[in-house]
Amino acid sequence: MGQRRVETFRLAVRFEKKVRQLLLAAEDGPLVEYAKLGDDAILSAPTPDHYLPLLYIIALRRKRDSTGFPVEGVDGGSVSMLAVQIG
């Protein structure tokens, strides 16, 4: 499609990084109440429809499960492509 390179929004990169950190630390509370993480979270996930599946995944995680990220990065300037693998 487009021939122009879209500059990535720093807020999207910061929010994706914060989500990765919380997942690796198994700190689920802030992930559940992600709007409390500030403007980066609110602007990166303005509606919960694409964010809520992450909560189902972490709800199924067991203590012995590892967490990985087979796909990372931001597309189109603001769309996180982060894929989370548990187990």
Backbone atoms as SQL, in Angstrom:
CREATE TABLE atoms (id INTEGER PRIMARY KEY, chain TEXT, resi INTEGER, resn TEXT, atom TEXT, x REAL, y REAL, z REAL);
INSERT INTO atoms VALUES
  (1, 'A', 1, 'MET', 'N', 0.818, -1.173, 0.000),
  (2, 'A', 1, 'MET', 'CA', 0.000, 0.000, 0.000),
  (3, 'A', 1, 'MET', 'C', 0.869, 1.246, 0.000),
  (4, 'A', 2, 'GLY', 'N', 0.837, 2.027, 1.049),
  (5, 'A', 2, 'GLY', 'CA', 1.495, 3.329, 1.063),
  (6, 'A', 2, 'GLY', 'C', 2.988, 3.271, 0.796),
  (7, 'A', 3, 'GLN', 'N', 3.471, 4.294, 0.153),
  (8, 'A', 3, 'GLN', 'CA', 4.886, 4.398, -0.174),
  (9, 'A', 3, 'GLN', 'C', 5.658, 5.199, 0.871),
  (10, 'A', 4, 'ARG', 'N', 4.925, 5.868, 1.751),
  (11, 'A', 4, 'ARG', 'CA', 5.586, 6.694, 2.755),
  (12, 'A', 4, 'ARG', 'C', 5.823, 5.908, 4.027),
  (13, 'A', 5, 'ARG', 'N', 6.946, 6.160, 4.632),
  (14, 'A', 5, 'ARG', 'CA', 7.245, 5.556, 5.933),
  (15, 'A', 5, 'ARG', 'C', 6.571, 6.403, 7.001),
  (16, 'A', 6, 'VAL', 'N', 5.818, 5.752, 7.867),
  (17, 'A', 6, 'VAL', 'CA', 5.100, 6.442, 8.931),
  (18, 'A', 6, 'VAL', 'C', 5.966, 6.433, 10.183),
  (19, 'A', 7, 'GLU', 'N', 6.153, 7.606, 10.758),
  (20, 'A', 7, 'GLU', 'CA', 6.936, 7.698, 11.988),
  (21, 'A', 7, 'GLU', 'C', 6.145, 7.096, 13.149),
  (22, 'A', 8, 'THR', 'N', 6.811, 6.276, 13.923),
  (23, 'A', 8, 'THR', 'CA', 6.180, 5.602, 15.059),
  (24, 'A', 8, 'THR', 'C', 5.954, 6.588, 16.193),
  (25, 'A', 9, 'PHE', 'N', 4.755, 6.526, 16.776),
  (26, 'A', 9, 'PHE', 'CA', 4.444, 7.374, 17.927),
  (27, 'A', 9, 'PHE', 'C', 5.191, 6.846, 19.148),
  (28, 'A', 10, 'ARG', 'N', 5.920, 7.716, 19.804),
  (29, 'A', 10, 'ARG', 'CA', 6.691, 7.306, 20.988),
  (30, 'A', 10, 'ARG', 'C', 5.787, 6.749, 22.091),
  (31, 'A', 11, 'LEU', 'N', 4.576, 7.283, 22.201),
  (32, 'A', 11, 'LEU', 'CA', 3.674, 6.803, 23.254),
  (33, 'A', 11, 'LEU', 'C', 3.320, 5.336, 23.037),
  (34, 'A', 12, 'ALA', 'N', 3.190, 4.910, 21.787),
  (35, 'A', 12, 'ALA', 'CA', 2.868, 3.508, 21.500),
  (36, 'A', 12, 'ALA', 'C', 4.039, 2.603, 21.870),
  (37, 'A', 13, 'VAL', 'N', 5.246, 3.064, 21.582),
  (38, 'A', 13, 'VAL', 'CA', 6.442, 2.295, 21.922),
  (39, 'A', 13, 'VAL', 'C', 6.587, 2.201, 23.439),
  (40, 'A', 14, 'ARG', 'N', 6.373, 3.297, 24.137),
  (41, 'A', 14, 'ARG', 'CA', 6.478, 3.288, 25.605),
  (42, 'A', 14, 'ARG', 'C', 5.451, 2.363, 26.232),
  (43, 'A', 15, 'PHE', 'N', 4.208, 2.409, 25.726),
  (44, 'A', 15, 'PHE', 'CA', 3.168, 1.557, 26.306),
  (45, 'A', 15, 'PHE', 'C', 3.465, 0.085, 26.029),
  (46, 'A', 16, 'GLU', 'N', 3.900, -0.241, 24.824),
  (47, 'A', 16, 'GLU', 'CA', 4.245, -1.631, 24.520),
  (48, 'A', 16, 'GLU', 'C', 5.380, -2.113, 25.431),
  (49, 'A', 17, 'LYS', 'N', 6.368, -1.264, 25.647),
  (50, 'A', 17, 'LYS', 'CA', 7.493, -1.619, 26.523),
  (51, 'A', 17, 'LYS', 'C', 7.002, -1.852, 27.957),
  (52, 'A', 18, 'LYS', 'N', 6.114, -0.993, 28.439),
  (53, 'A', 18, 'LYS', 'CA', 5.584, -1.131, 29.795),
  (54, 'A', 18, 'LYS', 'C', 4.791, -2.430, 29.938),
  (55, 'A', 19, 'VAL', 'N', 3.984, -2.748, 28.932),
  (56, 'A', 19, 'VAL', 'CA', 3.205, -3.992, 28.968),
  (57, 'A', 19, 'VAL', 'C', 4.140, -5.195, 29.001),
  (58, 'A', 20, 'ARG', 'N', 5.189, -5.183, 28.187),
  (59, 'A', 20, 'ARG', 'CA', 6.163, -6.288, 28.197),
  (60, 'A', 20, 'ARG', 'C', 6.802, -6.431, 29.578),
  (61, 'A', 21, 'GLN', 'N', 7.198, -5.316, 30.180),
  (62, 'A', 21, 'GLN', 'CA', 7.826, -5.356, 31.506),
  (63, 'A', 21, 'GLN', 'C', 6.875, -5.951, 32.544),
  (64, 'A', 22, 'LEU', 'N', 5.632, -5.511, 32.533),
  (65, 'A', 22, 'LEU', 'CA', 4.653, -6.016, 33.504),
  (66, 'A', 22, 'LEU', 'C', 4.372, -7.495, 33.284),
  (67, 'A', 23, 'LEU', 'N', 4.291, -7.916, 32.039),
  (68, 'A', 23, 'LEU', 'CA', 4.069, -9.334, 31.755),
  (69, 'A', 23, 'LEU', 'C', 5.229, -10.185, 32.255),
  (70, 'A', 24, 'LEU', 'N', 6.446, -9.745, 31.998),
  (71, 'A', 24, 'LEU', 'CA', 7.617, -10.508, 32.431),
  (72, 'A', 24, 'LEU', 'C', 7.730, -10.565, 33.947),
  (73, 'A', 25, 'ALA', 'N', 7.277, -9.521, 34.626),
  (74, 'A', 25, 'ALA', 'CA', 7.318, -9.480, 36.089),
  (75, 'A', 25, 'ALA', 'C', 6.087, -10.137, 36.712),
  (76, 'A', 26, 'ALA', 'N', 5.148, -10.590, 35.871),
  (77, 'A', 26, 'ALA', 'CA', 3.882, -11.186, 36.325),
  (78, 'A', 26, 'ALA', 'C', 3.121, -10.234, 37.246),
  (79, 'A', 27, 'GLU', 'N', 3.180, -8.940, 36.938),
  (80, 'A', 27, 'GLU', 'CA', 2.434, -7.924, 37.680),
  (81, 'A', 27, 'GLU', 'C', 1.130, -7.662, 36.925),
  (82, 'A', 28, 'ASP', 'N', 0.113, -8.436, 37.247),
  (83, 'A', 28, 'ASP', 'CA', -1.126, -8.396, 36.492),
  (84, 'A', 28, 'ASP', 'C', -2.046, -7.239, 36.865),
  (85, 'A', 29, 'GLY', 'N', -1.982, -6.770, 38.090),
  (86, 'A', 29, 'GLY', 'CA', -2.874, -5.689, 38.531),
  (87, 'A', 29, 'GLY', 'C', -2.850, -4.474, 37.620),
  (88, 'A', 30, 'PRO', 'N', -1.674, -3.912, 37.348),
  (89, 'A', 30, 'PRO', 'CA', -1.625, -2.754, 36.455),
  (90, 'A', 30, 'PRO', 'C', -2.096, -3.067, 35.034),
  (91, 'A', 31, 'LEU', 'N', -1.918, -4.306, 34.596),
  (92, 'A', 31, 'LEU', 'CA', -2.393, -4.681, 33.262),
  (93, 'A', 31, 'LEU', 'C', -3.923, -4.700, 33.217),
  (94, 'A', 32, 'VAL', 'N', -4.534, -5.142, 34.298),
  (95, 'A', 32, 'VAL', 'CA', -5.990, -5.170, 34.364),
  (96, 'A', 32, 'VAL', 'C', -6.546, -3.747, 34.394),
  (97, 'A', 33, 'GLU', 'N', -5.939, -2.893, 35.184),
  (98, 'A', 33, 'GLU', 'CA', -6.394, -1.502, 35.299),
  (99, 'A', 33, 'GLU', 'C', -5.487, -0.597, 34.471),
  (100, 'A', 34, 'TYR', 'N', -5.326, -0.950, 33.206),
  (101, 'A', 34, 'TYR', 'CA', -4.336, -0.300, 32.357),
  (102, 'A', 34, 'TYR', 'C', -4.555, 1.206, 32.195),
  (103, 'A', 35, 'ALA', 'N', -5.763, 1.689, 32.324),
  (104, 'A', 35, 'ALA', 'CA', -6.001, 3.133, 32.182),
  (105, 'A', 35, 'ALA', 'C', -5.255, 3.925, 33.257),
  (106, 'A', 36, 'LYS', 'N', -4.979, 3.279, 34.392),
  (107, 'A', 36, 'LYS', 'CA', -4.232, 3.940, 35.462),
  (108, 'A', 36, 'LYS', 'C', -2.745, 4.073, 35.133),
  (109, 'A', 37, 'LEU', 'N', -2.307, 3.449, 34.036),
  (110, 'A', 37, 'LEU', 'CA', -0.905, 3.561, 33.629),
  (111, 'A', 37, 'LEU', 'C', -0.623, 4.891, 32.948),
  (112, 'A', 38, 'GLY', 'N', -1.646, 5.687, 32.724),
  (113, 'A', 38, 'GLY', 'CA', -1.437, 7.034, 32.214),
  (114, 'A', 38, 'GLY', 'C', -1.835, 7.239, 30.770),
  (115, 'A', 39, 'ASP', 'N', -1.439, 8.393, 30.267),
  (116, 'A', 39, 'ASP', 'CA', -1.836, 8.809, 28.926),
  (117, 'A', 39, 'ASP', 'C', -1.357, 7.853, 27.836),
  (118, 'A', 40, 'ASP', 'N', -0.157, 7.306, 27.981),
  (119, 'A', 40, 'ASP', 'CA', 0.332, 6.368, 26.961),
  (120, 'A', 40, 'ASP', 'C', -0.625, 5.192, 26.812),
  (121, 'A', 41, 'ALA', 'N', -1.116, 4.684, 27.927),
  (122, 'A', 41, 'ALA', 'CA', -2.046, 3.553, 27.893),
  (123, 'A', 41, 'ALA', 'C', -3.390, 3.966, 27.314),
  (124, 'A', 42, 'ILE', 'N', -3.895, 5.088, 27.759),
  (125, 'A', 42, 'ILE', 'CA', -5.212, 5.548, 27.305),
  (126, 'A', 42, 'ILE', 'C', -5.199, 5.840, 25.802),
  (127, 'A', 43, 'LEU', 'N', -4.146, 6.462, 25.325),
  (128, 'A', 43, 'LEU', 'CA', -4.066, 6.789, 23.904),
  (129, 'A', 43, 'LEU', 'C', -3.727, 5.567, 23.049),
  (130, 'A', 44, 'SER', 'N', -3.002, 4.619, 23.612),
  (131, 'A', 44, 'SER', 'CA', -2.632, 3.411, 22.862),
  (132, 'A', 44, 'SER', 'C', -3.778, 2.416, 22.786),
  (133, 'A', 45, 'ALA', 'N', -4.627, 2.396, 23.791),
  (134, 'A', 45, 'ALA', 'CA', -5.771, 1.477, 23.815),
  (135, 'A', 45, 'ALA', 'C', -7.023, 2.269, 24.179),
  (136, 'A', 46, 'PRO', 'N', -7.482, 3.147, 23.266),
  (137, 'A', 46, 'PRO', 'CA', -8.613, 4.017, 23.602),
  (138, 'A', 46, 'PRO', 'C', -9.932, 3.267, 23.778),
  (139, 'A', 47, 'THR', 'N', -10.042, 2.091, 23.168),
  (140, 'A', 47, 'THR', 'CA', -11.192, 1.217, 23.392),
  (141, 'A', 47, 'THR', 'C', -10.632, -0.153, 23.780),
  (142, 'A', 48, 'PRO', 'N', -11.312, -0.868, 24.640),
  (143, 'A', 48, 'PRO', 'CA', -10.738, -2.102, 25.172),
  (144, 'A', 48, 'PRO', 'C', -10.807, -3.320, 24.249),
  (145, 'A', 49, 'ASP', 'N', -11.466, -3.238, 23.114),
  (146, 'A', 49, 'ASP', 'CA', -11.720, -4.427, 22.305),
  (147, 'A', 49, 'ASP', 'C', -10.463, -5.158, 21.852),
  (148, 'A', 50, 'HIS', 'N', -9.383, -4.447, 21.587),
  (149, 'A', 50, 'HIS', 'CA', -8.149, -5.110, 21.168),
  (150, 'A', 50, 'HIS', 'C', -7.230, -5.419, 22.352),
  (151, 'A', 51, 'TYR', 'N', -7.504, -4.839, 23.495),
  (152, 'A', 51, 'TYR', 'CA', -6.672, -5.033, 24.680),
  (153, 'A', 51, 'TYR', 'C', -7.177, -6.174, 25.558),
  (154, 'A', 52, 'LEU', 'N', -8.476, -6.346, 25.651),
  (155, 'A', 52, 'LEU', 'CA', -9.060, -7.339, 26.559),
  (156, 'A', 52, 'LEU', 'C', -8.578, -8.773, 26.340),
  (157, 'A', 53, 'PRO', 'N', -8.313, -9.222, 25.117),
  (158, 'A', 53, 'PRO', 'CA', -7.808, -10.602, 24.967),
  (159, 'A', 53, 'PRO', 'C', -6.534, -10.872, 25.768),
  (160, 'A', 54, 'LEU', 'N', -5.717, -9.849, 25.975),
  (161, 'A', 54, 'LEU', 'CA', -4.512, -10.021, 26.796),
  (162, 'A', 54, 'LEU', 'C', -4.884, -10.441, 28.214),
  (163, 'A', 55, 'LEU', 'N', -5.965, -9.900, 28.736),
  (164, 'A', 55, 'LEU', 'CA', -6.375, -10.238, 30.103),
  (165, 'A', 55, 'LEU', 'C', -6.813, -11.691, 30.219),
  (166, 'A', 56, 'TYR', 'N', -7.435, -12.221, 29.173),
  (167, 'A', 56, 'TYR', 'CA', -7.794, -13.648, 29.173),
  (168, 'A', 56, 'TYR', 'C', -6.540, -14.512, 29.196),
  (169, 'A', 57, 'ILE', 'N', -5.533, -14.100, 28.474),
  (170, 'A', 57, 'ILE', 'CA', -4.276, -14.856, 28.418),
  (171, 'A', 57, 'ILE', 'C', -3.598, -14.862, 29.786),
  (172, 'A', 58, 'ILE', 'N', -3.487, -13.700, 30.418),
  (173, 'A', 58, 'ILE', 'CA', -2.793, -13.675, 31.710),
  (174, 'A', 58, 'ILE', 'C', -3.605, -14.371, 32.789),
  (175, 'A', 59, 'ALA', 'N', -4.920, -14.431, 32.639),
  (176, 'A', 59, 'ALA', 'CA', -5.747, -15.142, 33.616),
  (177, 'A', 59, 'ALA', 'C', -5.466, -16.642, 33.591),
  (178, 'A', 60, 'LEU', 'N', -5.029, -17.152, 32.462),
  (179, 'A', 60, 'LEU', 'CA', -4.744, -18.583, 32.326),
  (180, 'A', 60, 'LEU', 'C', -3.296, -18.943, 32.658),
  (181, 'A', 61, 'ARG', 'N', -2.465, -17.941, 32.857),
  (182, 'A', 61, 'ARG', 'CA', -1.041, -18.175, 33.119),
  (183, 'A', 61, 'ARG', 'C', -0.844, -18.823, 34.485),
  (184, 'A', 62, 'ARG', 'N', 0.062, -19.791, 34.515),
  (185, 'A', 62, 'ARG', 'CA', 0.458, -20.443, 35.772),
  (186, 'A', 62, 'ARG', 'C', 1.848, -19.960, 36.152),
  (187, 'A', 63, 'LYS', 'N', 2.203, -20.122, 37.404),
  (188, 'A', 63, 'LYS', 'CA', 3.492, -19.615, 37.886),
  (189, 'A', 63, 'LYS', 'C', 4.678, -20.178, 37.126),
  (190, 'A', 64, 'ARG', 'N', 4.594, -21.416, 36.707),
  (191, 'A', 64, 'ARG', 'CA', 5.739, -22.048, 36.032),
  (192, 'A', 64, 'ARG', 'C', 5.820, -21.704, 34.540),
  (193, 'A', 65, 'ASP', 'N', 4.804, -21.033, 34.014),
  (194, 'A', 65, 'ASP', 'CA', 4.780, -20.696, 32.590),
  (195, 'A', 65, 'ASP', 'C', 5.766, -19.577, 32.262),
  (196, 'A', 66, 'SER', 'N', 6.420, -19.737, 31.142),
  (197, 'A', 66, 'SER', 'CA', 7.290, -18.675, 30.653),
  (198, 'A', 66, 'SER', 'C', 6.467, -17.710, 29.802),
  (199, 'A', 67, 'THR', 'N', 7.005, -16.529, 29.596),
  (200, 'A', 67, 'THR', 'CA', 6.351, -15.519, 28.778),
  (201, 'A', 67, 'THR', 'C', 7.296, -15.108, 27.667),
  (202, 'A', 68, 'GLY', 'N', 6.804, -15.123, 26.437),
  (203, 'A', 68, 'GLY', 'CA', 7.613, -14.733, 25.299),
  (204, 'A', 68, 'GLY', 'C', 6.838, -13.810, 24.373),
  (205, 'A', 69, 'PHE', 'N', 7.557, -13.210, 23.452),
  (206, 'A', 69, 'PHE', 'CA', 6.973, -12.252, 22.523),
  (207, 'A', 69, 'PHE', 'C', 7.446, -12.586, 21.111),
  (208, 'A', 70, 'PRO', 'N', 6.743, -13.487, 20.419),
  (209, 'A', 70, 'PRO', 'CA', 7.173, -13.895, 19.086),
  (210, 'A', 70, 'PRO', 'C', 7.068, -12.778, 18.048),
  (211, 'A', 71, 'VAL', 'N', 6.231, -11.797, 18.290),
  (212, 'A', 71, 'VAL', 'CA', 6.101, -10.650, 17.379),
  (213, 'A', 71, 'VAL', 'C', 6.078, -9.389, 18.229),
  (214, 'A', 72, 'GLU', 'N', 6.904, -8.415, 17.845),
  (215, 'A', 72, 'GLU', 'CA', 6.946, -7.135, 18.542),
  (216, 'A', 72, 'GLU', 'C', 6.979, -6.021, 17.516),
  (217, 'A', 73, 'GLY', 'N', 6.765, -4.813, 17.966),
  (218, 'A', 73, 'GLY', 'CA', 6.889, -3.658, 17.096),
  (219, 'A', 73, 'GLY', 'C', 5.565, -2.953, 16.873),
  (220, 'A', 74, 'VAL', 'N', 5.681, -1.773, 16.295),
  (221, 'A', 74, 'VAL', 'CA', 4.525, -0.919, 16.049),
  (222, 'A', 74, 'VAL', 'C', 4.410, -0.695, 14.553),
  (223, 'A', 75, 'ASP', 'N', 3.201, -0.844, 14.021),
  (224, 'A', 75, 'ASP', 'CA', 2.943, -0.668, 12.601),
  (225, 'A', 75, 'ASP', 'C', 2.032, 0.538, 12.398),
  (226, 'A', 76, 'GLY', 'N', 2.185, 1.193, 11.283),
  (227, 'A', 76, 'GLY', 'CA', 1.311, 2.313, 10.970),
  (228, 'A', 76, 'GLY', 'C', 1.417, 3.469, 11.937),
  (229, 'A', 77, 'GLY', 'N', 2.504, 3.547, 12.655),
  (230, 'A', 77, 'GLY', 'CA', 2.727, 4.648, 13.578),
  (231, 'A', 77, 'GLY', 'C', 2.236, 4.408, 14.985),
  (232, 'A', 78, 'SER', 'N', 1.138, 3.638, 15.133),
  (233, 'A', 78, 'SER', 'CA', 0.577, 3.527, 16.475),
  (234, 'A', 78, 'SER', 'C', -0.040, 2.173, 16.815),
  (235, 'A', 79, 'VAL', 'N', -0.017, 1.223, 15.903),
  (236, 'A', 79, 'VAL', 'CA', -0.664, -0.071, 16.153),
  (237, 'A', 79, 'VAL', 'C', 0.383, -1.093, 16.610),
  (238, 'A', 80, 'SER', 'N', 0.299, -1.468, 17.870),
  (239, 'A', 80, 'SER', 'CA', 1.229, -2.456, 18.402),
  (240, 'A', 80, 'SER', 'C', 0.911, -3.825, 17.802),
  (241, 'A', 81, 'MET', 'N', 1.940, -4.502, 17.351),
  (242, 'A', 81, 'MET', 'CA', 1.784, -5.840, 16.799),
  (243, 'A', 81, 'MET', 'C', 2.211, -6.898, 17.815),
  (244, 'A', 82, 'LEU', 'N', 2.394, -6.492, 19.073),
  (245, 'A', 82, 'LEU', 'CA', 2.889, -7.379, 20.125),
  (246, 'A', 82, 'LEU', 'C', 2.030, -8.631, 20.253),
  (247, 'A', 83, 'ALA', 'N', 2.675, -9.766, 20.119),
  (248, 'A', 83, 'ALA', 'CA', 2.027, -11.055, 20.340),
  (249, 'A', 83, 'ALA', 'C', 2.646, -11.657, 21.588),
  (250, 'A', 84, 'VAL', 'N', 1.813, -12.184, 22.455),
  (251, 'A', 84, 'VAL', 'CA', 2.261, -12.722, 23.742),
  (252, 'A', 84, 'VAL', 'C', 2.060, -14.234, 23.730),
  (253, 'A', 85, 'GLN', 'N', 3.145, -14.936, 24.092),
  (254, 'A', 85, 'GLN', 'CA', 3.092, -16.399, 24.177),
  (255, 'A', 85, 'GLN', 'C', 3.347, -16.798, 25.621),
  (256, 'A', 86, 'ILE', 'N', 2.420, -17.518, 26.189),
  (257, 'A', 86, 'ILE', 'CA', 2.533, -17.985, 27.570),
  (258, 'A', 86, 'ILE', 'C', 2.705, -19.506, 27.534),
  (259, 'A', 87, 'GLY', 'N', 3.671, -19.981, 28.301),
  (260, 'A', 87, 'GLY', 'CA', 3.860, -21.421, 28.402),
  (261, 'A', 87, 'GLY', 'C', 5.018, -21.948, 27.599);
